[in-house]
């Protein structure tokens, strides 16, 4: 490759080639930066570094390790599970299922609007959108809660996935593009 020849087939002299033109006159690699609280934005905007694929970009708050995630899930499980078991055995099974469904929706509401369930509030973790660090919103949070079924299907491997994943995501996190952080 010569000194005047740009990489990846652009025209010489730094001009875009016929296949490099963007009809919307925007750089497709630039992303609008939204802050994660007081921390600089993730992924930081600017030119995308494809060599760092799968690695955690700079500027992103610290990801919550697996132990914090498990502890917050146990707290949430107790908050929903104790009333469910009490109603199931005290009243009847359909009423207990209704309590579990209400608990699922309430947890999705907290996670979608505040970024934290009661268990995450106790531990200090947040679930946020991976792209811009904003809260998930109710429907995405509910989808994440329902997608945890996929984490459990193959012998709970999806729940263990954060142990070796670069972004510490479960399968449900990958599906809805969320991350769990501990600032």
C-alpha positions, 0 to 999 in steps of 0.5 A: 500500500502506498503512502497516498493510498488510504486504507480500505479502498478510499480515494487517494488524497483523503477523499471518500471513494464512490462506495465510502459516501454516506447519503446522510452526511454523518459519520456512521462510527460517531455515537452521541455521548450520554453520560453515566452519571458523573462518569465520562460517556461510554463508548465515548463517541468518535472513531470506533476501535474495531480491534477492541471488540468484546473489550470494555471501552474506557469511560464506562463505569465499573461493571458489577462482578458476579457476586454482587449480581447474585446477592441482589438477585437473592434479595429480590427473590426473597422480596417476591418469593416469601409473599408468593409462597405464603399466598400459594400455601395459605390461599391457593396456587393460582393466587400465588402465581398471580403474586409472582406475576405482580412481583415480576412486573413491579421489579421490571418497573423499578429496574426500568424507571430507576435502574435498580430493583430493591435488591440492587438498591441494597447492594448499590448496583444499577442496570442500564442500557449499554449504548448510552447509560440511560435507564432501560425503560419498563418494556425493555426491563420486562423483556430482560426479566422474561429473557432470564428464562433463556439464561436458565434453559441450558443448565443455568449457563446464562447466569454463569456467563458473566464470570468470563464475559468481557462485559459481564453480561448474562444472555438476557443482558445481551438480548436487551443490550444492558449492563450492570454497573457498580459505581 
